[in-house]
């Protein structure tokens, strides 16, 4: 999921750090991002790497309290330029 403000992304989570692998039963997954009041768009979808099938059901957008941590990168964590270009980290 990505939250846009104008031409730039201000929040992003592709679940890379908690990817779904192999054959699994139905499970509940959360993506929680801060969306500023002046956000101009929200995009969401599913990425399937390799062969197989993926299904999406019962998708909701809900407002949660500030006590619920975000799962992706918010605007304070998105670098303004490329980082780790020498691949040392």
N, CA and C atoms as a LAMMPS dump frame, in Angstrom:
ITEM: TIMESTEP
0
ITEM: NUMBER OF ATOMS
267
ITEM: BOX BOUNDS ff ff ff
-5.0000000000000000e+02 5.0000000000000000e+02
-5.0000000000000000e+02 5.0000000000000000e+02
-5.0000000000000000e+02 5.0000000000000000e+02
ITEM: ATOMS id mol type element x y z
1 1 1 N 0.851 -1.166 0
2 1 2 C 0 0 0
3 1 3 C 0.896 1.229 0
4 2 1 N 0.428 2.255 -0.687
5 2 2 C 1.187 3.505 -0.761
6 2 3 C 0.212 4.664 -0.586
7 3 1 N 0.643 5.674 0.174
8 3 2 C -0.124 6.909 0.341
9 3 3 C 0.646 8.014 -0.355
10 4 1 N -0.028 8.72 -1.26
11 4 2 C 0.598 9.798 -2.022
12 4 3 C 0.092 11.154 -1.565
13 5 1 N 0.969 12.12 -1.729
14 5 2 C 0.633 13.523 -1.473
15 5 3 C 1.242 14.295 -2.634
16 6 1 N 0.387 14.758 -3.533
17 6 2 C 0.901 15.383 -4.747
18 6 3 C 1.559 14.332 -5.617
19 7 1 N 2.784 14.605 -6.048
20 7 2 C 3.5 13.661 -6.912
21 7 3 C 4.416 12.723 -6.147
22 8 1 N 4.423 12.798 -4.82
23 8 2 C 5.339 11.963 -4.048
24 8 3 C 4.621 11.04 -3.08
25 9 1 N 5.288 9.946 -2.753
26 9 2 C 4.774 9.014 -1.749
27 9 3 C 5.179 9.492 -0.363
28 10 1 N 4.242 9.474 0.564
29 10 2 C 4.54 9.878 1.94
30 10 3 C 4.49 8.697 2.903
31 11 1 N 3.971 7.568 2.454
32 11 2 C 3.95 6.353 3.279
33 11 3 C 3.913 5.148 2.34
34 12 1 N 4.585 4.066 2.749
35 12 2 C 4.705 2.91 1.866
36 12 3 C 4.929 1.644 2.69
37 13 1 N 4.251 0.572 2.33
38 13 2 C 4.495 -0.733 2.941
39 13 3 C 4.177 -1.805 1.913
40 14 1 N 5.201 -2.546 1.476
41 14 2 C 4.975 -3.667 0.554
42 14 3 C 5.158 -5.014 1.256
43 15 1 N 5.188 -5 2.568
44 15 2 C 5.32 -6.205 3.398
45 15 3 C 6.595 -6.988 3.107
46 16 1 N 7.607 -6.344 2.562
47 16 2 C 8.853 -7.027 2.223
48 16 3 C 9.495 -7.662 3.454
49 17 1 N 9.373 -7.013 4.599
50 17 2 C 9.988 -7.538 5.817
51 17 3 C 9.159 -8.639 6.472
52 18 1 N 7.986 -8.929 5.933
53 18 2 C 7.131 -9.986 6.461
54 18 3 C 6.348 -10.641 5.309
55 19 1 N 7.076 -10.992 4.274
56 19 2 C 6.459 -11.524 3.053
57 19 3 C 5.785 -12.873 3.309
58 20 1 N 4.786 -13.15 2.509
59 20 2 C 4.044 -14.405 2.572
60 20 3 C 4.731 -15.373 1.617
61 21 1 N 5.092 -16.543 2.101
62 21 2 C 5.837 -17.502 1.276
63 21 3 C 5.162 -18.86 1.313
64 22 1 N 5.214 -19.541 0.187
65 22 2 C 4.684 -20.89 0.114
66 22 3 C 3.165 -20.937 0.146
67 23 1 N 2.649 -22.142 0.259
68 23 2 C 1.213 -22.352 0.321
69 23 3 C 0.751 -22.138 1.756
70 24 1 N -0.229 -21.274 1.927
71 24 2 C -0.738 -20.984 3.27
72 24 3 C -2.256 -20.995 3.255
73 25 1 N -2.816 -21.224 4.409
74 25 2 C -4.263 -21.097 4.574
75 25 3 C -4.606 -19.61 4.648
76 26 1 N -5.9 -19.31 4.595
77 26 2 C -6.337 -17.923 4.73
78 26 3 C -5.82 -17.355 6.042
79 27 1 N -5.262 -16.154 5.984
80 27 2 C -4.769 -15.451 7.17
81 27 3 C -5.139 -13.991 7.066
82 28 1 N -5.157 -13.342 8.197
83 28 2 C -5.43 -11.913 8.279
84 28 3 C -4.089 -11.177 8.294
85 29 1 N -3.948 -10.17 7.45
86 29 2 C -2.738 -9.35 7.418
87 29 3 C -3.147 -7.892 7.543
88 30 1 N -2.333 -7.113 8.258
89 30 2 C -2.588 -5.684 8.418
90 30 3 C -1.477 -4.883 7.776
91 31 1 N -1.858 -3.818 7.118
92 31 2 C -0.932 -2.792 6.649
93 31 3 C -1.448 -1.492 7.252
94 32 1 N -0.608 -0.856 8.052
95 32 2 C -1.031 0.35 8.767
96 32 3 C -0.093 1.482 8.403
97 33 1 N -0.658 2.519 7.785
98 33 2 C 0.121 3.677 7.361
99 33 3 C -0.549 4.954 7.816
100 34 1 N 0.257 5.974 8.085
101 34 2 C -0.279 7.301 8.362
102 34 3 C -0.654 7.955 7.042
103 35 1 N -1.857 8.479 6.98
104 35 2 C -2.323 9.19 5.789
105 35 3 C -2.666 10.615 6.203
106 36 1 N -1.882 11.593 5.745
107 36 2 C -2.174 12.977 6.12
108 36 3 C -3.519 13.421 5.538
109 37 1 N -4.122 14.417 6.172
110 37 2 C -5.428 14.91 5.721
111 37 3 C -5.39 15.393 4.279
112 38 1 N -4.238 15.885 3.834
113 38 2 C -4.146 16.392 2.468
114 38 3 C -3.54 15.362 1.5
115 39 1 N -3.62 14.064 1.851
116 39 2 C -3.175 13.016 0.936
117 39 3 C -4.02 13.069 -0.33
118 40 1 N -3.396 12.759 -1.443
119 40 2 C -4.107 12.835 -2.727
120 40 3 C -4.419 11.47 -3.321
121 41 1 N -3.912 10.407 -2.725
122 41 2 C -4.208 9.09 -3.262
123 41 3 C -3.726 7.977 -2.358
124 42 1 N -4.408 6.845 -2.456
125 42 2 C -4.007 5.62 -1.778
126 42 3 C -4.055 4.503 -2.814
127 43 1 N -2.957 3.758 -2.934
128 43 2 C -2.9 2.627 -3.86
129 43 3 C -2.614 1.366 -3.069
130 44 1 N -3.259 0.269 -3.466
131 44 2 C -2.963 -0.997 -2.818
132 44 3 C -3.076 -2.118 -3.836
133 45 1 N -2.437 -3.222 -3.549
134 45 2 C -2.484 -4.347 -4.463
135 45 3 C -1.699 -5.512 -3.907
136 46 1 N -1.49 -6.486 -4.756
137 46 2 C -0.766 -7.696 -4.368
138 46 3 C 0.327 -7.951 -5.401
139 47 1 N 1.493 -8.306 -4.91
140 47 2 C 2.61 -8.674 -5.775
141 47 3 C 2.878 -10.165 -5.59
142 48 1 N 2.858 -10.893 -6.679
143 48 2 C 3.167 -12.323 -6.654
144 48 3 C 4.482 -12.528 -7.383
145 49 1 N 5.482 -13.023 -6.671
146 49 2 C 6.773 -13.323 -7.281
147 49 3 C 6.795 -14.801 -7.649
148 50 1 N 7.041 -15.1 -8.9
149 50 2 C 7.07 -16.482 -9.346
150 50 3 C 5.697 -16.972 -9.762
151 51 1 N 5.542 -18.285 -9.795
152 51 2 C 4.273 -18.872 -10.225
153 51 3 C 3.362 -19.085 -9.027
154 52 1 N 2.096 -19.3 -9.285
155 52 2 C 1.151 -19.587 -8.217
156 52 3 C -0.093 -18.736 -8.319
157 53 1 N -0.834 -18.695 -7.25
158 53 2 C -2.055 -17.915 -7.17
159 53 3 C -2.046 -17.104 -5.888
160 54 1 N -2.703 -15.977 -5.93
161 54 2 C -2.873 -15.156 -4.737
162 54 3 C -4.299 -14.625 -4.755
163 55 1 N -4.918 -14.582 -3.601
164 55 2 C -6.302 -14.14 -3.478
165 55 3 C -6.393 -13.061 -2.413
166 56 1 N -7.309 -12.132 -2.605
167 56 2 C -7.545 -11.035 -1.668
168 56 3 C -9.034 -11.003 -1.375
169 57 1 N -9.385 -10.916 -0.097
170 57 2 C -10.793 -10.912 0.28
171 57 3 C -10.996 -10.068 1.535
172 58 1 N -12.177 -9.496 1.659
173 58 2 C -12.574 -8.751 2.855
174 58 3 C -11.606 -7.62 3.203
175 59 1 N -11.257 -6.823 2.221
176 59 2 C -10.346 -5.704 2.422
177 59 3 C -11.09 -4.532 3.058
178 60 1 N -10.483 -3.936 4.072
179 60 2 C -11.087 -2.798 4.779
180 60 3 C -10.092 -1.665 4.907
181 61 1 N -10.599 -0.46 4.929
182 61 2 C -9.823 0.712 5.302
183 61 3 C -10.442 1.238 6.588
184 62 1 N -9.65 1.297 7.652
185 62 2 C -10.147 1.734 8.955
186 62 3 C -9.257 2.824 9.525
187 63 1 N -9.837 3.671 10.344
188 63 2 C -9.094 4.668 11.101
189 63 3 C -8.705 4.028 12.429
190 64 1 N -7.427 4.134 12.771
191 64 2 C -6.945 3.593 14.045
192 64 3 C -6.315 4.72 14.851
193 65 1 N -6.137 4.491 16.124
194 65 2 C -5.55 5.491 17.011
195 65 3 C -4.049 5.608 16.838
196 66 1 N -3.506 6.668 17.406
197 66 2 C -2.054 6.898 17.348
198 66 3 C -1.269 5.858 18.137
199 67 1 N -1.961 5.06 18.954
200 67 2 C -1.292 4.02 19.726
201 67 3 C -0.984 2.775 18.887
202 68 1 N -1.517 2.711 17.664
203 68 2 C -1.271 1.574 16.771
204 68 3 C -0.071 1.91 15.898
205 69 1 N 1.019 1.13 15.997
206 69 2 C 2.224 1.456 15.211
207 69 3 C 2.025 1.207 13.716
208 70 1 N 2.667 2.037 12.902
209 70 2 C 2.611 1.84 11.455
210 70 3 C 3.463 0.622 11.093
211 71 1 N 3.147 0.005 9.969
212 71 2 C 3.874 -1.185 9.541
213 71 3 C 4.88 -0.886 8.444
214 72 1 N 4.819 0.27 7.845
215 72 2 C 5.705 0.588 6.728
216 72 3 C 6.488 1.842 6.979
217 73 1 N 6.961 2.42 5.901
218 73 2 C 7.751 3.638 5.969
219 73 3 C 6.849 4.856 5.915
220 74 1 N 6.94 5.7 6.91
221 74 2 C 6.228 6.966 6.904
222 74 3 C 7.114 8.054 6.356
223 75 1 N 6.599 9.259 6.259
224 75 2 C 7.372 10.343 5.656
225 75 3 C 8.634 10.661 6.423
226 76 1 N 8.693 10.375 7.726
227 76 2 C 9.899 10.672 8.485
228 76 3 C 10.998 9.646 8.231
229 77 1 N 10.674 8.51 7.614
230 77 2 C 11.662 7.47 7.391
231 77 3 C 12.045 7.298 5.926
232 78 1 N 11.309 7.887 5.021
233 78 2 C 11.606 7.734 3.603
234 78 3 C 12.791 8.625 3.254
235 79 1 N 13.907 8.056 2.779
236 79 2 C 15.063 8.882 2.447
237 79 3 C 14.753 9.821 1.284
238 80 1 N 15.382 10.973 1.288
239 80 2 C 15.195 11.951 0.219
240 80 3 C 16.047 11.628 -0.998
241 81 1 N 17.024 10.742 -0.826
242 81 2 C 17.919 10.346 -1.918
243 81 3 C 18.301 8.883 -1.706
244 82 1 N 18.862 8.227 -2.72
245 82 2 C 19.284 6.828 -2.559
246 82 3 C 20.293 6.679 -1.422
247 83 1 N 20.206 5.542 -0.727
248 83 2 C 21.121 5.263 0.371
249 83 3 C 21.778 3.91 0.153
250 84 1 N 22.898 3.679 0.809
251 84 2 C 23.637 2.424 0.784
252 84 3 C 23.986 1.981 -0.638
253 85 1 N 24.43 2.905 -1.449
254 85 2 C 24.763 2.586 -2.827
255 85 3 C 26.016 1.715 -2.962
256 86 1 N 26.821 1.636 -1.893
257 86 2 C 27.988 0.753 -1.936
258 86 3 C 27.696 -0.628 -1.334
259 87 1 N 26.442 -0.868 -0.935
260 87 2 C 25.963 -2.158 -0.448
261 87 3 C 26.767 -2.67 0.736
262 88 1 N 27.119 -1.797 1.679
263 88 2 C 27.898 -2.213 2.839
264 88 3 C 27.034 -2.558 4.044
265 89 1 N 25.786 -2.185 4.027
266 89 2 C 24.936 -2.458 5.194
267 89 3 C 24.116 -3.701 4.995
